Amino acid sequence: MNGIDLVFSFLTGFLSGIGYFHHLLISSQRAILNRKKSTGFIFRFVPFSIVALSVAVVFREGIILFLIGFYVSRLTYTNFVIRYR
C-alpha cells in the first residue's frame, strides 16, 4: 500500500467515527426524551460495521489505521462535547 491509501484509511476511520459518535449522541438523546429503555442495537452497530467491513476489504493493511482514526475521533468528539456543550 502506498501512503495515500494509508492516509485515506485513517481519514475514513476518523470521519466515520465522528459521524458514528454524533449519531450515538443524537439517538441517545431521542431515547431519553421518548423515555425508551434502549436505543436499539442495530441502529447503533450497523453503520460502523458496514464502514469497517468495507475498509477491511478494500484496504487490507489499512484496517489498523482505520481503527486508530476511529479511536482518535472518539477522543476528539468526547472532548468537543464535554467542552462546548
C-alpha positions as CSV (number, residue, x, y, z in Angstrom):
1,M,0.0,0.0,0.0
2,N,1.2,3.5,-0.7
3,G,1.0,6.4,1.6
4,I,-2.1,7.9,0.0
5,D,-4.1,4.7,0.7
6,L,-3.0,4.7,4.4
7,V,-3.9,8.4,4.8
8,F,-7.2,7.8,3.2
9,S,-7.9,4.8,5.5
10,F,-7.0,6.9,8.6
11,L,-9.3,9.8,7.4
12,T,-12.1,7.4,6.7
13,G,-11.9,6.0,10.2
14,F,-11.7,9.5,11.7
15,L,-14.6,10.9,9.8
16,S,-16.8,7.8,10.1
17,G,-16.0,7.8,13.8
18,I,-17.1,11.5,14.2
19,G,-20.4,10.6,12.3
20,Y,-20.9,7.5,14.4
21,F,-20.5,9.2,17.7
22,H,-22.7,12.1,16.7
23,H,-25.3,9.5,15.7
24,L,-25.0,7.8,19.1
25,L,-25.4,11.1,20.9
26,I,-28.5,12.1,18.9
27,S,-30.1,8.7,19.2
28,S,-29.4,8.5,22.9
29,Q,-30.9,12.0,23.4
30,R,-34.0,10.9,21.5
31,A,-34.3,7.7,23.5
32,I,-34.1,9.7,26.8
33,L,-36.7,12.2,25.6
34,N,-39.1,9.5,24.5
35,R,-38.4,7.5,27.7
36,K,-37.2,4.4,25.9
37,K,-35.1,1.9,27.7
38,S,-33.0,1.0,24.8
39,T,-31.6,2.9,21.7
40,G,-31.6,-0.2,19.6
41,F,-28.5,-2.2,19.0
42,I,-29.0,-2.5,15.2
43,F,-29.2,1.3,14.7
44,R,-26.0,1.7,16.8
45,F,-23.9,-1.1,15.3
46,V,-24.8,-1.5,11.7
47,P,-23.3,1.8,10.4
48,F,-19.9,1.2,12.0
49,S,-19.8,-2.5,10.9
50,I,-20.6,-1.6,7.3
51,V,-17.9,1.0,7.0
52,A,-15.3,-1.1,8.9
53,L,-16.0,-4.1,6.7
54,S,-15.7,-2.1,3.5
55,V,-12.4,-0.6,4.7
56,A,-11.1,-4.1,5.7
57,V,-12.0,-5.5,2.2
58,V,-10.5,-2.6,0.2
59,F,-7.5,-1.7,2.4
60,R,-6.3,-4.9,4.0
61,E,-3.3,-3.3,5.8
62,G,-5.2,-0.1,6.4
63,I,-7.7,-1.5,8.8
64,I,-5.3,-0.8,11.7
65,L,-5.1,2.9,10.7
66,F,-8.9,2.9,10.3
67,L,-9.3,1.7,13.8
68,I,-6.7,4.2,15.1
69,G,-8.6,7.0,13.3
70,F,-11.8,5.8,14.8
71,Y,-10.3,5.8,18.3
72,V,-8.8,9.3,17.8
73,S,-12.3,10.5,16.6
74,R,-13.8,9.2,19.8
75,L,-11.3,11.1,21.9
76,T,-11.8,14.3,19.8
77,Y,-15.6,14.1,19.8
78,T,-15.8,13.4,23.5
79,N,-13.5,16.3,24.3
80,F,-15.6,18.6,22.0
81,V,-18.9,17.6,23.5
82,I,-17.6,18.0,27.1
83,R,-16.0,21.3,26.4
84,Y,-18.6,23.0,24.1
85,R,-22.0,21.7,25.3
